[in-house]
Amino acid sequence: MGWHIRGMRKSSTDAEFEGVCGGLAEYTRLPVWLWRTVFVVFGFACGASVVAYLTLALCMPDAEGNTVH
């Protein structure tokens, strides 16, 4: 059982903002609160997670498989 980046999608059921953290939680099977905490902490610390989140929000396919632009 390996991770395949092509299987990563935004969440349609657990979406506070764009569904990125929910999709990462579904993909990695880590709790969604952990992903949200990581993005917020690193966002305040260095700002890099803001760029990463926005990049994922633009490039990560939605739950149906269509990319959102």
C-alpha positions in Angstrom: 0.0 0.0 0.0 1.8 3.1 -1.2 0.7 6.7 -1.6 0.0 7.8 -5.1 -0.2 11.6 -5.5 -2.8 11.1 -8.2 -5.3 9.8 -5.7 -5.2 13.0 -3.7 -8.4 15.1 -4.1 -10.1 18.0 -2.2 -12.8 16.9 0.2 -16.4 17.6 -0.7 -17.6 16.7 2.8 -15.0 18.2 5.1 -14.3 21.6 3.6 -13.9 24.7 5.7 -12.1 26.6 2.9 -11.6 24.9 -0.5 -11.4 21.4 1.0 -7.6 21.1 1.0 -7.1 20.1 4.6 -10.1 17.7 4.4 -8.6 16.1 1.3 -5.2 15.8 2.8 -6.8 14.1 5.9 -8.7 11.6 3.7 -5.5 10.9 1.7 -3.1 10.5 4.6 -5.7 9.2 7.2 -4.5 11.8 9.7 -7.1 13.9 11.5 -8.2 17.0 9.7 -7.6 19.2 12.8 -3.9 18.2 12.6 -3.6 19.5 9.0 -5.4 22.7 9.8 -3.2 23.2 12.9 0.0 22.6 10.8 -1.1 25.2 8.1 -2.0 27.8 10.7 1.1 27.4 12.9 3.5 27.4 9.9 1.5 30.3 8.4 2.2 32.4 11.4 5.8 31.2 11.8 7.1 31.8 8.3 4.2 32.2 5.8 5.3 29.3 3.6 2.2 27.3 4.4 0.1 30.1 3.0 1.8 29.8 -0.4 1.5 25.9 -0.1 -2.2 26.1 0.8 -3.0 28.4 -2.1 -1.0 26.3 -4.5 -2.9 23.2 -3.4 -6.2 25.0 -3.6 -5.5 26.0 -7.2 -3.9 22.7 -8.4 -5.5 19.9 -6.3 -8.4 18.3 -8.2 -11.8 18.5 -6.5 -13.7 15.5 -5.3 -15.2 14.7 -8.7 -11.9 14.8 -10.4 -12.1 18.2 -12.1 -9.4 20.8 -11.4 -10.7 24.0 -9.9 -9.4 27.3 -11.3 
